[in-house]
Amino acid sequence: MIYKTLIAIVASMALTGVSVAAGDATAGKAKSVSCAACHGADGNSANPTWPKLAGQSASYIVKQLADFKDKKRNDPLMSFQAAALSSQDMDDLAAYFSSQPGSQGAADEKLAAAGAKLYRGGNKKKGVAACIACHGPTGAGNPAAKFPMLSGQHAAYIEKAMKDFREGARNNDMNKMMQSVAEKMSDKEIQAVASYISGLH
């Protein structure tokens, strides 16, 4: 049932032609100075617990910034940073970071097989949907549905995000899709799929 629901939601989002107002990447670069301390000047963060923004879809970046500003997603530092941003600032920052090439990560060889199995096939016994349904075979995501690009993302960040969804610390996902997936996953499964995602491209 969860697979049919997932497919229906993804299809409906794609058909609605969801779009984000075009931002100015040049203006975004100038506005990104305060972002660089954590996310890197080009959006490729050095700290594995802070997400890479380079190459991420503009629609997803805008949504997350708006959610931080509106306190739909909670993080003391990011909520503070987003509080002063206008809609245009968000569009510009998103345009800049989405235009930057993302750096590739690498999967832990010991975890890759288990991670690949979960990413591509889920776990039907536990009702865990395959990640590939929303994030695509190469982890490119679905910008129209605001499903993020995962390819090359830090494994530590993915692991933290999934545990936050599982524990209810993060709940800004559409129709609780990520929460319902993560709550059925063990720490071991989350670690494996996070590692696989880091090396996905």
C-alpha positions in Angstrom: 0.0 0.0 0.0 2.8 2.4 0.9 4.4 1.9 -2.5 1.2 2.8 -4.4 0.7 5.9 -2.3 4.2 6.9 -2.8 4.0 6.6 -6.6 0.7 8.5 -6.7 2.1 11.4 -4.7 5.2 11.6 -6.8 3.2 11.5 -10.0 0.7 14.2 -8.9 3.5 16.5 -7.8 5.3 16.1 -11.1 2.1 16.8 -13.1 1.3 20.0 -11.2 4.4 21.7 -12.6 5.5 23.0 -9.2 8.1 25.7 -9.8 10.2 28.2 -7.9 10.7 31.8 -8.9 14.0 32.2 -10.7 16.7 33.5 -8.4 19.8 35.4 -9.4 22.9 33.2 -8.9 25.3 36.2 -8.9 23.3 38.0 -6.2 23.1 34.7 -4.4 26.9 34.3 -4.3 27.2 37.8 -2.8 24.6 36.9 -0.2 26.1 33.5 0.6 29.1 34.9 2.6 27.5 34.0 6.0 26.5 30.5 4.7 30.1 29.7 3.7 31.3 29.3 7.3 29.3 26.1 7.6 28.5 25.0 4.1 31.6 26.1 2.2 32.0 28.9 -0.2 30.7 26.7 -3.1 28.3 24.7 -1.0 30.5 21.7 -0.4 30.8 21.6 3.4 33.9 20.3 5.0 32.1 19.2 8.2 30.3 15.9 7.6 27.5 16.8 9.9 26.6 19.9 7.9 24.9 19.3 4.5 26.4 19.9 1.1 24.2 22.4 -0.7 26.1 22.4 -4.0 24.0 21.0 -6.8 21.0 20.7 -4.6 17.7 21.6 -6.4 16.7 25.3 -5.9 13.2 24.3 -5.0 14.4 22.1 -2.1 16.8 24.8 -0.8 14.0 27.4 -0.9 11.6 25.1 1.0 14.1 24.3 3.7 15.0 28.0 4.2 11.3 28.9 4.4 10.7 26.1 6.8 13.6 27.3 9.1 12.2 30.8 8.9 8.6 29.7 9.7 9.9 27.3 12.4 8.5 24.3 10.6 12.0 22.9 10.8 14.0 23.6 13.9 17.7 24.3 14.3 18.9 27.2 16.4 21.6 28.3 14.0 19.7 27.9 10.8 16.5 29.4 12.2 18.5 32.5 13.2 20.1 32.7 9.8 16.9 32.3 7.9 14.9 34.8 10.1 16.2 37.8 8.2 15.9 36.4 4.7 13.3 37.7 2.2 11.8 35.4 -0.4 14.1 37.0 -3.0 17.1 36.2 -0.8 16.1 32.6 -0.6 15.6 32.4 -4.4 19.0 34.0 -5.0 20.8 31.7 -2.5 19.1 28.7 -4.0 20.0 29.7 -7.5 23.7 30.1 -6.5 24.1 26.9 -4.6 22.1 24.8 -7.1 24.4 26.0 -9.8 27.6 24.8 -8.1 29.0 21.3 -8.8 28.7 19.0 -5.9 31.6 16.9 -4.7 31.4 13.1 -4.7 31.5 11.1 -1.5 32.5 7.4 -1.0 30.6 4.5 0.5 32.1 2.3 3.1 32.6 -1.0 1.2 31.5 -3.0 4.3 28.1 -1.2 4.2 27.6 -0.7 0.5 25.8 -4.0 -0.3 23.3 -3.6 2.5 22.8 0.1 1.7 22.2 -0.6 -2.0 19.6 -3.3 -1.2 17.6 -0.8 1.0 18.0 2.1 -1.4 16.9 0.2 -4.4 14.4 -2.3 -2.9 13.5 -1.1 0.6 12.4 -3.7 3.1 9.0 -5.1 2.3 8.8 -7.1 5.6 9.1 -3.9 7.6 7.2 -1.7 5.2 10.2 0.4 4.3 9.8 2.0 0.9 12.7 2.0 -1.5 14.6 5.4 -1.5 14.9 5.1 -5.3 11.1 5.8 -5.7 11.5 9.5 -4.6 15.2 10.2 -5.0 15.9 8.4 -8.3 18.4 5.7 -9.4 21.4 8.1 -9.1 20.1 10.1 -6.1 19.3 13.1 -8.2 16.0 13.7 -6.4 12.8 15.2 -7.8 12.8 19.0 -7.9 9.2 19.3 -8.8 8.1 17.4 -5.7 10.9 19.1 -3.6 12.5 15.7 -2.9 16.2 16.4 -2.4 19.2 15.3 -4.3 21.1 12.9 -2.1 24.0 11.9 -4.4 27.3 12.5 -2.7 25.8 13.9 0.5 27.8 13.3 3.7 26.9 10.0 5.2 27.0 11.5 8.7 24.5 14.2 7.7 22.1 11.7 6.1 22.3 9.5 9.2 21.5 12.4 11.5 18.6 13.5 9.2 17.1 10.1 9.2 17.3 9.7 12.9 15.8 13.1 13.4 12.8 12.0 11.2 12.6 8.7 13.1 12.6 10.4 16.5 10.3 13.2 15.5 12.9 16.0 15.9 12.3 16.8 12.3 8.8 16.7 10.8 8.8 19.0 7.8 8.5 16.2 5.2 5.5 16.0 2.9 2.7 13.7 4.4 5.2 12.3 6.9 6.8 10.3 4.2 10.3 10.3 5.6 9.1 9.9 9.2 7.1 6.8 8.2 10.1 5.3 6.5 12.7 6.2 9.1 10.6 5.0 12.1 10.8 1.4 10.7 14.5 1.4 10.3 17.2 0.3 12.7 20.4 2.3 13.4 22.3 -0.3 11.4 20.0 0.1 8.3 20.2 3.9 8.5 24.0 3.7 8.7 24.1 1.4 5.7 21.8 3.4 3.4 23.5 6.7 4.5 26.9 5.3 3.5 25.6 4.0 0.2 24.0 7.4 -0.6 27.3 9.2 0.0 28.9 7.2 -2.8 25.9 7.3 -5.1 26.3 9.2 -8.4 
